[in-house]
Amino acid sequence: MPVYLLIAAIIIIACVILNKVTSRLGIPTLLAFILLGMSMGSDGIFKIPFDNFYIAEKICSVALIFIMFYGGFGTKWSEAKPIAVKAVLLSTLGVILTALLTGLFCYFILRFNFWESMLLGSVISSTDAASVFSILRSKRLNLKYNSASLLEVESGSNDPCSYMLTAIVLAVMNGKADGGEIFLMILAQVIFGLVFGVLIAFLAYEFLKRFRFETEGFDLIFVVAVAILAYAIPSAVGGNGYLSAYLVGVILGNKPIFNKKALVNFFDGLTGLMQILVFFLLGLLAFPSQLPKIFIPAMLIALFLTFIARPLSVIAILAPFRCKWNQQVLVSWAGLRGAASIVFAVMATIDPAATNNDIFHITFCIVLFSILIQGSLIPLASVKLNMIDDTVDVLKTFTDYADEVPVQFIQLKMNSSHPWIDKKIKDIPLPPDTLLVLLKRNGENIVPNGQIHLVEDDILILSAAAPGEIEGISLTEKNVTKGCDWIGKPISEISKEEDKLIIMIQRKKKVIVPNGRTIIKENDILVINQIEKDPRRIILE
């Protein structure tokens, strides 16, 4: 046992070091993990005897749960909403078209068995969310036309469709499904996946909203359990667990839950570890001696998928929306194959369905090609296609985005001799261009209003123009777009949501510290303080 733990620790440390080295050298990180796995496998230098696809499938399936969950949890819905229809079409109809076109290529050109061709097309039909997220973040690709959100939502949500196609084709190959059964299978996958996803997300949110853990970090453990439940419950009744996990991630990631930024960072790291695990296992399972036998058909499939199947699918969906040609080209090129394709290939390998071709090693080569060629060239392609927009920030498309706003927080404690003691907040003489944004009393965070009397030992938090942050302040942005009900109204007339306060307005390049007479205008960016309350305490009014 200690030997295996020692090996596992060394591998994880090696992966972390590789992550640092490859990012500096500009080499795709996941490629390094695959090569590390190959070097340790049965055909490698260290010759670790691991060829158990059954164990690998279980491990990879668990890893994919968290990759799917984070695909939803890390995506900011307010940024993704304008492209939601296009993204959903790409993640459903686009996956089906890609699978069909690739399958027909394998059948007519490579002369594979028909259902085996459809199986291979299904396995490699989805794009990899973690890879797309990683490239957009690390390279700070600020893309035009909301393309970053389009790629994030598509890559995060298309694995369930690929999984469903793979499961259906395998059922047909095993003689377990006819037309009616296939229809019922699709119905169960979609309905149970959606229903349980919404239900689990609702219950989890209500729990997190009303309960605060005594020990820091237990909320992370709770959400991990929720992600697992989101997959396990619908899967047990024939539903699409991956769809449910993604949906729960989207809903929870876009709710104002306590400690959300820490949750996003935690799942970002966990997903990275899961991806490392999947790609390392891929390398460990691969036999380099088998690659020459399947190299030519695998490369032909990879080239067809990259330059014909994926582009045709993207054009068929985006062209009716009158999307720019350069956006369509970039979205086509950014269709990276990754962890999900590996999991589905392993699933196909252990299935009783008979195949004449080595699905696993073919998928291995295709993923390798996608990571090495497509992944490396996405930043260059973005520049050459004139898709970079320096006026936007790609990090705003993620739920952990926290813009550096020019507001400084000043803390004042009311001692017994302070002249503001026993005065109402509305009667205290605040300095020009400052605003009282938070009152701390006996450990409570209180939303200030003009009728509250100040008492000894109160702590006041005031804002003024300058950058900064303080515990108890949770800043969110609101873009005032055309049609917003707030346009033209003074702040005093706006229906204020409970525990929220507008503390700054950015109007073009001008920063405004507002008061009740400040008028909201179109295109204003509002910085809103949302108080993080402890639901076990009673908030003073």
N, C-alpha and C positions, 0 to 999 in steps of 0.2 A: 504493500500500500504506500509507504513513504516514497518508494521509487517512482510510482506513477504520479504522486503529488509533486515530486521534485521536477519531473518532466513537464507536467502541466504548468508549473510556475515559470520554468525556464522558457517555455513556448510563449506564454503571455507576455513576459518581459521582452522577449525577442520581437514580438509583434508590436509592442509599444515603441521600442527603439526604431523598428522599421518604419513605423508611422511618421516619426520625426525625420528620419533620414530621407525617406522618399518624398516628403512634402518639400524639403529643401532642394532636392535634385530635380523636382518636377516630374517624377515617375509616379504613375497611378498607384496609390497605396495598396489597393486590393490585389493588384498584380503581385506585389511583394508577398502577400499572405499566401496566395496560391503557390508561388514558387517555394516558399518556406515549407508548405505542406508536402509538396512534391519531393523536396530534398529529404524529408523525414519518412516518406512512405516506403512501401515494399520495394519499389524500383529506385529509391533514392539513396542518398549517402548513408543515412542512419538506419534504413531498412526496418522501420517500425511496422510490424505485421498487422495492419488494420485494413480489412476489406469487408467489414460487416455493414452492409447497406441498410439493414433493418434498424440497427442502433443509430446510424447516421440519419436515417429518415426521421426518427423520433426527436433527435436533438435539433435537427434543422427545422422541423415543424414548430417546435417551441420557440426557436429563434425568430422564425417568421412571424409569430404572433406579436412579438414586441416591435419588429420592424414595421408591421402593418399598423399597430396601435400608434406608434410615434409618427407614422406617415400622416395620420389624422391629427394627432395632438400638437404637432409642431407647425401646422398650417393655420394661418390667421384667416378666418372666414370673411371678415370685412374686406380684406384685400382680394380674396378669391371669388367673392360673390359675383362680380361683373363677368367673370369668365367661366362660371360654374357649368353652364349648359354645354359650352364647347369642351370643357374638361371631362364632363361625364360622358359625352358622346365619344370622345377619344378613348376613355377607359372601358367602354363597353363595345360599341359598334367598331371602334378602331381596333380593339383587340381581336374581335371576331374576323374582321377583314384581313388583318395581319396573319392570323392563324390559317385562314382559308387560302390566301394567296401563297403562303409558304408551303402549306400542305400540298397544294396543286403543283407547285414547282417540284417538290420531292417526288410526287407521283408521276408526272409526265416527263420530267427531265432526268431525274436520278433513278427512276424506275423502282421506287420503294413500293411496298404494299400500300393500298389506299388508306386503310385505317391507321397504319403505322405512320404514314405521311401526315395524316391529320393529328395524330398524337404528338409528333415532333413539332408541328406548327403550333399546337396548343401550349406545349411546354415552354416555348420561347417567345410567346406572343406578348407578354407584359414587359413593362420597363421597370427599372429598379429605383425605388424612392430614395433609399439611403444614399446611393451614389449621386443622384441628382441633387439632393439636399446638400451633400458634402461639397460638391463642385460649386454650387451657387454661393454657399457660405464662404468657403475658403478662398475662392477667387474673386469674391465680391462682384459677381456679374449682375450689374444693374441693367436690366433688359427693358427694351421698349415694349409698348403695347401690352403691358401686364403679362408678359411672356413667362416671367419667373413663377408667378402664381399658377399659370396654366400648366407648366411643367410639373410643379409640385403636386397639384391636385390630381393631374392625370397619373403620374407615377405612383402616387400614394394610394390611389383607388382602383387601379386596373388589375392588381393581383387576384382579387376575388373572381373576376371574370375568367382569367386564365386558369385558375384552379377549377372552376366549374366546367370549363371546356375539357380540361384534362380528365376530370372525373367522369364526364359523360362519355368521352371516347374510350376510356378504359372499360367502362361498363358495357359498351357496345362490343368491344373486342372480346370480352368474357362471356358474351351472349346473355347478359343479365338485363338488357334494356331494349324495348321496342319503342315505337313512336309515342305511344301513350305514356309509358313509363318515363321516357326522357322528358316529356312535357311536365309530368308531376314532379320529377327530380328538379327541374329548373325552377318550378313554382315554389317548391319547399325551400330550395337554396336561397332564393331571393326574399320570400316572405318571412321565413324564420330569421334570416340574417338581419333584415331591417327591423322587425318587431322586437327581437331580443336586444338588438343594438340600442334602440331608442329607450327601451324599458330599463336596461341595465345602466345606461348613462344617466337617466333621470333619477333612479334610486341612489346611485353613487353620488351624484351632485347634491341631492337633498341631504344625504348623510354628511358629506364634507361641509356643507353649509351650516349644519346645526351642531356638529361635534368637532371639538378640537383635541388633538392627542396630547397627553401629558408629556410624552417623551418625543423630542425633536427627531424627525426622520421616520416616524411611524406612518405619517401620511404617504410617504414614498412607498412603503411596504403595502399599504392599503391599495394604492392605485395599481401596483404590480398585480395584486390579487384580482382587482377589477378587470384588468386586461386579460388575465388568464380565464376568468369567468366568461368574459365577452366572447371568447372563442369556444370554450368547452360546452356551455349550455346549448347554444344553437347546433353545434356539431353533433351533440348527443341525440338530437331529434331530426337529423337530416338537413339542418340549415347550413348556411355558409358562414363558418366561424370567422373566416378572415374578413368578410364583409362586416360582420358584427363588430369585430375588434377595431376596424378602421372607423366605423361610425361612432363608436363610443369615444375613440380618440378625438375625432372632430368636435363632438359635442362638449366633452370635458375640457378640451384644450381652448375652447372659446367661451368658457364660462368664467366668471370672476371668482375663482376658487382661491383659497388662502395658499400662499407659498407657491404660486404657479411657476414663477421663474425658476425656482429650485427644481420643481418637477420636470420642466422642460430640459434643463441642463442634465438632470439625472438620466432621463430617457434618451437624451442625445448620446451620453456616454454608454448607456446600456445597449442601445441600438448599435453603436460602433463596435462594442464587444461582441454582440451577436453576429454582426457581419464578419468580423474577424474570424469567429468560430466557424461560420458557414464556409467561408472561402478557404480557410485552413483545412477543413474536412474535405472539401472538394479536391484540394491538392493532395491530401493524404490518401484519398480513395483512388485517385487517378494513377494509371500505370503508363508512364511515358513510352514504354515499349509498344503500347497499343495504339499510340497516336498516329504513327505513319499509315496505319491501315485505314483510318477514317479521316485523315487530314484533308484530302482533296474534296470529298463530298461536304465535309464540315465547312470548309472555306467557301465553297460555292453557295451553300445555304446562307452563310454569314453575309456574303456579298449581295446576294439576292435580297435578303432581309433588310440590309442597311440601305441599299441604293434603289430598290424597286418596291418591295412589299410595304415597308414602313412609310416611305414618301407617298405612295399611292393612297394608303389609308388616311394619312394626314391631310392630303390635298382633297380627298373626297369629303372630308368632314369640315375642314376650315375654309375651303374655297367658297361654299355657299354663304358664309358669314362675311365675305369680302375681306378676309385677313390679308395683310401684305405678303407678297411673295417671299420676302426675306424672313419673315416670321415663320412661314410654313416650312422653309428650308431648315431653319435652325431647330424648330420643334421636331422635324424629321430626324435630324442628325443627333439630337439629344435623347433619342430613344435607347438608352443603355440597357443591356441585359445584365442581370445580376443574381442576387440571392434567391429570389422566387423561382427563377428558371432552374437553379440548382436543386432546390427542394422538390420541384415537380418532376425533374429528371430522375432523382433518387426514388421518388414515389412510383414512377413508371417502371423503374428497374426492378423493384421488389414485387410489383404486381404480377399475378399469375398470367396475365395476357402475354401471349407469345410474340416476340419481335425478332426480326432477322438482322437488325442493325443495332449497333452499340449506342443506344440513345444517350447514355450518360456521357461517354467520351465525346460524342458529337456536340452535345450541349456544352461540355467543358471547353472545347475549342471555340465555339461561338461566343461564349461569355468572355473568354480570354481575348478574342479579337475585339469585342465591343469595348472592354475596359481599356485595352492598350491603344487602340486607334481612335475610337469615338470619344472616350473619356478624356484622352490627352488633348484632343483638338477642339473641344467645345469652346474654351476661351478664345482661341485663335479664330474659329468660325464666327463667333459672336462679333469680333472686331471686323473681320473681312465682310460680313454681311451687313455692317452698319447697324447693329442691333444694340449697341451700348448707349445708355441714356444716363448721363451724369447728374441729371436733375432728380433721379429717383434713388431709393435705397433698397436693395434687395432684402436687407435684414428686416425691413418693415413687414415682409410677407410671412415672417415667423412669429409665433405667439410669445416668444421671450424677448421680442424687440423692446428696447427701452431707449428712446432717443435722448441725446444729451441736450436738454433744454436749458436756456440761459436763465435759470431761476436759482437763487440762493436762499437757504432756509436759516433763519435766525431764531435762536432759542432764548427766551426770557423767563426767569423764575420770579414769582411774586413773593417777596419777603414781607415781613410784618410792617415795614415802613414804606413800602412802595405806594406811590400816590394813586395807582389804579385799583387798589384794594377796595372792595364793596361797590365798585362802579359797574354799570352795565357795559357790555362790549360795545354797544352802539355809541356810548358816551366817552370812550377813551380816545385821546388824540394820537392817532397813529401817524408816523412819519410819512411824508409824500412818497408815492409810488411803492407802498408796502401794503400787504394784505395779511390778515390773520387767517391762517389756513387750518390750524389744529390746536385744540386745547387738551392738555394732559392733566387729569385730576385723579389722584389716588390710583395711578396705574391704568386709568381708563383713557381711551382715545375718544374725544368728543367732537362732533361737528359743531363749530361755533355758530351761534346766532346772536342777534343783537340784544336779546332779552336776558342772556345769562349773566349773572353777577360773578365777578372775579373774587376769589378768596385766597387766603394765604396758602402758599406752597403750590398754587396753580403754575403750570408750565405752559407758556404760550410759544407757538411756532409761527413766525411771520415769514413771508416771502418777499424777496426783492430781486431785481434783475442781476443775475450772475449764475454760473453753473454750480450745482451741488446736489446733495441727497441727504436725507435724514431718516432714521428708523421711524416707522409709523406712517410715512407718506408713500402712497402708491400712485404713481403717475400713469395716466393713460392719455392717448391722443384721440381727438375726434376731428375729422375733416368736415367742414361745413360745405357740403356739395349742393348743387342746384336742386331745389325742391324741398330742402330741409325746412322744417317748421320754425326753426329758430331765426332764420334770416330776417333782418329788419327789426328785431325785438331787442329791447334793452335787457340786460341780464336779470334785472329785478322782476321782469314779467315772465321769465322762462320758468316753466314748471321744473323745479329742482328735484332730481331723484334723491332718494334717501341716502345719506352718507356720501354725497358727491358734491364737489365744489369746483367751479371754473376758477383757476388761479392764474392763468396766463393766456394771452392771445398772440399768436404770431400772424401778422398781416403783411404779406409779402416779406420784406426784409426788416420790418419794424416789429419790435416786441412791445406789447401793451400789458401792463398790470391793470386789470379791469376793476371797475366799481359797479354799483347797481345801475348807473346810467349808461354804461358802455353798450353800444349797439353792435349786435352780431351781424357780420357781413358774409356774403358768399365767398368761398375759398379761404376763409379764416381757418387756422389750425388752433384748436382749443386744447390746452393742457388742463386735464381734470384730475383732481385729487380724489381718489376713492379710498376711504378709510377702511383699513383691515381690522374688523372688529373680532373680539373673542365672544362667540355666541353664549358662553357660559356666564358672562357678566351682564349687568344691567347698565345700559348707556344712560347717562344723565341727560335730562332734557332742560 
